[in-house]
């Protein structure tokens, strides 16, 4: 059950600690700048944006004008027009990214890595698409070609996000893996797209992370512990995570008019997923040490 009050309290507690430190590290031009107060604070803007994805809306304007203005008017007395709110969205991108880091789960020693496409337009409109010119690229999935980005992510056995990265759509899945797994330990299970003996050796020597993938057809078999074979079969957990990210948290749509607002939409969708009380899980009985 979604609770607006609980979400706002978590976001506001974070902003009260983060904003003073953030303001101290901002670069100043030396000229006097007018600090005009807004009707909504940073925590209120962040709460509304994340709530849009928690409620499963595909269109922010519909959510803001037909839901926030109707049902949450008393909770946010400083509400402004939807056009003004959209103008404020880029200002909370950095706080949203920092808050996302606090929402990530803990590594249990068993992780699953995968990537998914984020299309920014239909393939027929690639040549005329200008919003992500020079940023997005054409890539290929196991299903078809697309134009946009790739979201690389790692989850633990409880379906919690451990780390995420965004790359153009033409980047090989194996390239961002060393940075993606930098703070993880134990075993990481991936599909055949991550198959690479040099990469697996590099990850083991530098990060002490064991990369385990299935073999391609025709390759010589290798000995593997039974538990690893069983966990490879349970790698479908990442498909459930992708389904929730795209169909519930709504991290993908083709109506973006700004790269910054695209990132705001993506980060808010990831935060909304992290706040979901029920996530895809393998129900493994792992005893983690206290934090």
C-alpha positions as CSV (number, residue, x, y, z in Angstrom):
1,X,0.0,0.0,0.0
2,X,1.5,3.3,-1.1
3,X,1.9,5.9,1.7
4,X,2.6,9.5,0.6
5,X,3.5,10.5,4.2
6,X,6.1,7.7,4.6
7,X,7.7,8.5,1.2
8,X,7.9,12.2,2.0
9,X,9.4,11.6,5.4
10,X,12.2,9.4,3.9
11,X,13.0,11.9,1.2
12,X,12.8,14.9,3.5
13,X,15.1,13.3,6.1
14,X,17.6,12.7,3.3
15,X,17.3,16.3,1.9
16,X,17.8,17.9,5.4
17,X,21.3,16.2,5.6
18,X,22.2,16.4,1.9
19,X,21.2,19.9,0.9
20,X,23.5,21.9,3.3
21,X,26.5,19.8,2.2
22,X,25.5,20.1,-1.5
23,X,25.3,23.9,-1.3
24,X,28.8,24.1,0.3
25,X,30.3,22.3,-2.7
26,X,28.6,24.2,-5.5
27,X,30.9,26.3,-7.6
28,X,30.1,30.0,-7.6
29,X,30.8,32.4,-10.5
30,X,31.5,35.3,-8.1
31,X,28.6,37.4,-9.2
32,X,25.6,38.0,-6.9
33,X,22.8,35.7,-7.7
34,X,19.2,36.1,-6.5
35,X,18.1,33.1,-4.4
36,X,14.4,33.2,-5.0
37,X,12.3,30.9,-2.9
38,X,10.1,28.4,-4.7
39,X,6.6,27.4,-3.7
40,X,7.8,23.8,-3.4
41,X,10.9,22.6,-1.6
42,X,13.4,20.1,-3.1
43,X,12.0,17.3,-1.0
44,X,8.4,18.0,-2.1
45,X,9.4,18.1,-5.8
46,X,11.3,14.8,-5.4
47,X,8.4,13.2,-3.6
48,X,5.9,14.1,-6.3
49,X,8.2,12.8,-9.0
50,X,8.8,9.5,-7.3
51,X,5.1,9.2,-6.4
52,X,4.2,9.4,-10.1
53,X,6.2,6.2,-10.8
54,X,4.9,4.5,-7.6
55,X,1.4,5.1,-8.8
56,X,2.2,3.7,-12.2
57,X,1.3,6.7,-14.3
58,X,2.7,6.9,-17.8
59,X,2.1,10.6,-18.3
60,X,3.3,13.0,-15.7
61,X,1.0,15.8,-16.8
62,X,-2.0,13.6,-16.3
63,X,-0.8,12.6,-12.9
64,X,0.0,16.2,-11.8
65,X,-3.2,17.8,-13.1
66,X,-5.7,15.1,-12.4
67,X,-4.3,13.5,-9.3
68,X,-1.9,15.8,-7.4
69,X,-4.0,18.9,-7.9
70,X,-7.2,17.0,-6.9
71,X,-6.2,14.8,-4.0
72,X,-2.9,16.2,-2.7
73,X,-3.7,19.9,-2.7
74,X,-3.6,20.1,1.1
75,X,-0.4,18.1,1.4
76,X,1.4,20.5,-1.0
77,X,-0.1,24.0,-0.5
78,X,2.6,25.6,-2.7
79,X,1.6,23.7,-5.9
80,X,2.4,25.5,-9.2
81,X,1.3,25.0,-12.8
82,X,2.5,21.9,-14.5
83,X,4.7,23.9,-16.9
84,X,6.5,25.6,-14.0
85,X,6.9,22.3,-12.2
86,X,8.5,20.8,-15.4
87,X,11.0,23.7,-15.4
88,X,12.0,22.8,-11.9
89,X,12.6,19.1,-12.6
90,X,16.2,19.5,-13.8
91,X,17.2,21.2,-10.5
92,X,16.5,18.0,-8.5
93,X,18.5,15.6,-10.8
94,X,21.6,15.5,-8.6
95,X,19.7,15.1,-5.3
96,X,17.7,12.3,-6.9
97,X,20.9,10.5,-8.0
98,X,22.3,10.9,-4.5
99,X,19.1,9.6,-2.9
100,X,19.1,6.6,-5.3
101,X,22.4,5.5,-3.8
102,X,20.9,5.4,-0.4
103,X,18.1,3.2,-1.7
104,X,20.3,0.4,-3.1
105,X,20.3,-3.0,-1.4
106,X,23.1,-5.0,0.3
107,X,25.2,-7.5,-1.6
108,X,24.5,-11.0,-0.2
109,X,27.3,-12.8,-2.2
110,X,24.9,-14.0,-4.9
111,X,24.1,-11.4,-7.6
112,X,22.5,-11.3,-11.0
113,X,23.6,-8.9,-13.8
114,X,21.8,-8.0,-17.0
115,X,20.9,-5.1,-19.2
116,X,17.7,-3.8,-20.9
117,X,17.1,-1.4,-23.7
118,X,15.6,2.0,-23.2
119,X,14.1,3.1,-26.5
120,X,13.7,6.8,-27.1
121,X,11.8,6.7,-30.4
122,X,10.3,4.3,-32.9
123,X,12.8,2.8,-35.4
124,X,11.0,4.6,-38.2
125,X,11.7,8.0,-36.6
126,X,15.4,7.5,-35.9
127,X,16.6,9.8,-38.7
128,X,14.3,12.7,-37.7
129,X,14.9,12.3,-33.9
130,X,16.9,15.3,-32.5
131,X,16.4,15.3,-28.7
132,X,19.2,12.7,-28.1
133,X,21.3,13.5,-31.1
134,X,24.9,12.5,-30.2
135,X,23.8,10.8,-27.0
136,X,21.7,7.8,-27.9
137,X,22.8,5.1,-30.4
138,X,21.3,2.2,-32.3
139,X,21.7,-1.2,-30.6
140,X,20.5,-4.7,-30.8
141,X,18.7,-7.0,-28.3
142,X,17.8,-10.6,-28.6
143,X,14.5,-9.5,-30.1
144,X,15.1,-6.6,-32.4
145,X,17.1,-3.4,-33.1
146,X,16.4,-0.2,-31.2
147,X,17.5,3.4,-30.8
148,X,18.3,4.7,-27.4
149,X,20.2,3.6,-24.3
150,X,21.1,0.5,-22.3
151,X,20.4,0.3,-18.6
152,X,22.9,-2.1,-17.0
153,X,22.0,-3.3,-13.5
154,X,22.8,-5.8,-10.8
155,X,20.3,-7.3,-8.3
156,X,20.8,-9.6,-5.3
157,X,18.7,-12.7,-4.6
158,X,16.0,-10.6,-3.0
159,X,15.5,-8.5,-6.2
160,X,17.1,-5.4,-4.7
161,X,19.1,-3.1,-7.0
162,X,22.8,-3.1,-6.1
163,X,24.2,-0.9,-8.8
164,X,23.1,0.7,-12.2
165,X,24.8,2.2,-15.2
166,X,23.5,3.9,-18.3
167,X,25.3,3.7,-21.7
168,X,24.4,4.3,-25.3
169,X,22.6,1.4,-27.0
170,X,25.6,0.3,-29.0
171,X,27.9,-0.5,-26.0
172,X,28.8,-4.2,-25.4
173,X,27.3,-5.5,-22.2
174,X,30.7,-6.6,-21.0
175,X,32.4,-3.2,-21.2
176,X,30.8,-1.5,-18.2
177,X,31.0,-4.7,-16.0
178,X,34.2,-3.9,-14.1
179,X,32.7,-0.5,-12.9
180,X,29.2,-2.0,-12.3
181,X,30.6,-4.8,-10.0
182,X,33.2,-2.6,-8.3
183,X,31.7,-2.8,-4.8
184,X,30.3,-6.4,-4.9
185,X,31.6,-9.6,-3.6
186,X,30.9,-13.3,-4.2
187,X,29.4,-14.8,-7.3
188,X,27.7,-12.9,-10.2
189,X,25.5,-14.7,-12.7
190,X,24.9,-13.5,-16.2
191,X,23.6,-14.6,-19.6
192,X,25.7,-15.7,-22.5
193,X,26.3,-12.1,-23.5
194,X,28.8,-11.8,-20.6
195,X,30.8,-14.8,-21.7
196,X,34.4,-13.9,-21.7
197,X,37.3,-15.8,-20.2
198,X,39.6,-12.7,-20.0
199,X,36.9,-10.6,-18.4
200,X,36.1,-13.3,-15.8
201,X,39.8,-13.6,-15.0
202,X,40.1,-9.8,-14.7
203,X,37.1,-9.6,-12.4
204,X,38.5,-12.3,-10.2
205,X,42.0,-10.8,-9.9
206,X,40.9,-7.2,-9.4
207,X,37.6,-7.5,-7.6
208,X,37.5,-11.0,-6.2
209,X,34.2,-11.5,-8.0
210,X,33.4,-14.7,-9.8
211,X,31.5,-14.3,-13.0
212,X,29.4,-17.3,-13.9
213,X,27.6,-17.6,-17.3
214,X,26.2,-20.3,-19.5
215,X,28.2,-21.7,-22.4
216,X,27.2,-21.1,-26.0
217,X,26.1,-23.9,-28.2
218,X,29.0,-26.0,-29.5
219,X,31.4,-24.9,-26.8
220,X,33.3,-27.5,-24.8
221,X,31.6,-28.3,-21.4
222,X,33.2,-27.5,-18.1
223,X,32.8,-28.7,-14.5
224,X,30.6,-26.5,-12.4
225,X,29.3,-26.9,-8.8
226,X,25.7,-28.0,-8.6
227,X,24.6,-24.9,-6.7
228,X,26.0,-22.7,-9.5
229,X,24.0,-24.7,-12.1
230,X,20.8,-24.3,-10.1
231,X,21.4,-20.6,-9.6
232,X,22.0,-20.1,-13.3
233,X,18.5,-21.6,-13.9
234,X,17.1,-19.0,-11.5
235,X,18.6,-16.1,-13.4
236,X,15.1,-15.3,-14.7
237,X,14.7,-13.1,-11.6
238,X,16.2,-10.3,-13.7
239,X,13.5,-10.6,-16.3
240,X,10.9,-10.1,-13.5
241,X,12.9,-7.0,-12.3
242,X,12.9,-5.6,-15.9
243,X,9.2,-6.2,-16.2
244,X,8.5,-4.3,-13.0
245,X,10.8,-1.5,-14.0
246,X,9.2,-0.9,-17.3
247,X,5.5,-1.8,-16.7
248,X,5.1,-0.6,-13.1
249,X,7.8,2.0,-12.5
250,X,7.6,3.3,-16.1
251,X,11.3,4.0,-16.7
252,X,10.8,3.8,-20.5
253,X,8.7,6.0,-22.9
254,X,9.3,7.9,-26.1
255,X,7.8,11.3,-25.2
256,X,11.0,12.9,-23.8
257,X,11.7,16.5,-24.9
258,X,14.9,16.9,-22.8
259,X,17.9,14.6,-22.0
260,X,17.9,15.9,-18.4
261,X,14.2,15.2,-17.9
262,X,14.9,11.7,-19.4
263,X,17.4,11.1,-16.6
264,X,15.0,12.5,-14.0
265,X,12.3,10.1,-15.2
266,X,14.8,7.1,-15.2
267,X,16.2,7.8,-11.7
268,X,12.7,8.4,-10.2
269,X,11.6,5.1,-11.7
270,X,14.5,3.3,-10.1
271,X,13.8,4.9,-6.8
272,X,10.1,3.9,-7.1
273,X,11.2,0.3,-7.7
274,X,13.5,0.4,-4.6
275,X,10.6,1.5,-2.5
276,X,8.3,-1.3,-3.6
277,X,7.5,-3.5,-0.6
278,X,7.4,-6.7,-2.6
279,X,10.1,-7.5,-5.2
280,X,11.0,-10.6,-7.2
281,X,12.9,-12.9,-4.8
282,X,14.5,-16.3,-4.8
283,X,13.7,-16.8,-1.2
284,X,17.2,-18.1,-0.4
285,X,18.0,-18.4,3.3
286,X,21.2,-16.3,3.5
287,X,22.5,-15.1,6.8
288,X,24.1,-11.8,6.3
289,X,26.4,-10.2,8.9
290,X,25.0,-7.1,10.7
291,X,25.6,-3.8,9.0
